[in-house]
Amino acid sequence: MKHISEKTCIKFKRRTYEQHYVNFILGEGTTANFPWRLMSLFWYHCTRKMHAIGFFHGHMRSDRDEYLIIHWQNIPENFQSQFRKLNPYEGRIYIPFHYDSIMLYGAYAFSHDGNSITMSPTKPGVVLKETYEKKYLSNCDAQSINKLYNC
């Protein structure tokens, strides 16, 4: 939370009587249902915090095919929904695609065997880092937040 507040205009405060809120806990638990009401403070749940403030995964962008190749044959059918493309009007903040976003899964995400690539970049030389390798917001993530919140 501190990292998000330092890099963006988002500020977290204690809940008083707000109807919509996120409840942060010190532990492993998170919920994936909207609205998010329970969320871990651990750094590796930074993507969950991004979801809570309105963000989708980068590999779901409507323009993702310009930047990523999805290897459907390596994704179990029950996880293919994780790779659905958003409509152009959903989740679009009109900033360039960036491979270093904390909201972009790594090359092996949801692989049927853990060793098969599920996504690869269209740009030569780019390596998709796994989420555990990205502990903090990228500069472009911070720019996206500030753009969404008009600050």
N, C-alpha and C positions, 0 to 999 in steps of 0.2 A: 504494500500500500504506500509506504514511504517513497519507494522508487517511482511509482506512478505519479504521486503528488509532486515530486521534485522535477520530473521531466515534462509535466503537462499542467493544464489548468484545473484538473480534477482534484478536488480536496475531499477527504473523508472526514466525517464528523460522527460523534456519538448520536444515536437515534434518540429523539425525544418522543414525539407523537406522530411521526410520519407514517403514512399508510403503506408506502412502498419503500422497502429497505433491503439491505443485505446484512445478514448476521454473520460476522467473522468469528471463527473459533480457532483455538490453538490445538491443532490435531489434524487427522487425516481426512475427516469427513467433508464431502461436498455433495450438493444435490445438483442434478442436471435439469431440473424442471423449472420452467419459467413461471412466476418470477423466482429468481434464485434467492433463497432465504438463509441458506447455511453454507458457509464457505471457509475453507482452510486459509490460514495465514501463511502457510509454507510457500516459498518462492516458486516451486514447481507447479503451483496452481495459478500462476499468473494468467494463463489462457482463460481460466474460469472467470477471473476478475474482468478480463476483457469482454467475455460474453455478457457479464452482468452489466457492463456499461454500454452495451449495444453492438458488439462486433461479432462477425462471422469468421470462419477460417478462410485463409487466403486461397486454398485449393478449391473453394466453393464459388469464387468470384465468377461472374458471367463471362469475363474475358480470359479465364484461366487457360483455355486451350492455346492461347498465344504464348504462354509461358511454361506450361506443364503438359506432359504426356501422362495420361492415366492408364495404367496397365491393368485393365479390368480382369484379365484372366488370373491375376494373382490376388484378387480380393474376394473373400467369401461373399456369397450372395447376401447374407444377413448384415454385412458391413458396407455394402455398396451405397447405401443411402448416405454414408459419411462423405461421399464424393459427388453428391448431386450438385449440379450447377444452380446457382441462384438466378432468378430472372434479372434482367438488366436494372430494374428499379429497386431491387432488394440489396441492402448492404453495400451500396456503392458510395464511396466518399470522393471519388474522382482524384485520387492520387495514383501515381504509377505503382505497378505491381513491384513488390520487393521480396526477394528470396530470403532475406534475413529476418523477416517478421516472426515474432513469437507465435503468431497465429497461423503459421504454415507448418504442417506436419513434416516429418522427415520422409526419406525415400522408402522406408519399410513399414510405414504406418498401416495397420490393419492387414498386413500380409498373411496369407493363408498358412504359411509355414515359418514366418519370422525371418526368412532369409531371401525372399523374393521381393524385388522392387515393385512398389505400387505406384510410385510417381517418379518421374524424371524431368529435369529441366529441359526446355527447348534450347536454351542458351548454352553453347559449348563452354566447358570449363567450370560451370557452376555446380557446387555440391549442395544438396539439400541436407542441412543439419537436422539431427533428431531433436525433438522438443527438449529432452533432458540436457542438451548441449546449449540451449538458449535460456539463460537464467533471467535475462532482463529484456525490457522493451528495446526494440531497435529505434534508431532516430526516426525512421519512417513510421513506426507504430505511434510514437509520441506525436508526430505531425498529424497522423490520422485522427487521433483523439482530439487534438486541438481544433482540427478542421470540423469534426462532427459537433463539437460543443461551441463552435464559433468564438474561439479565443486564441 
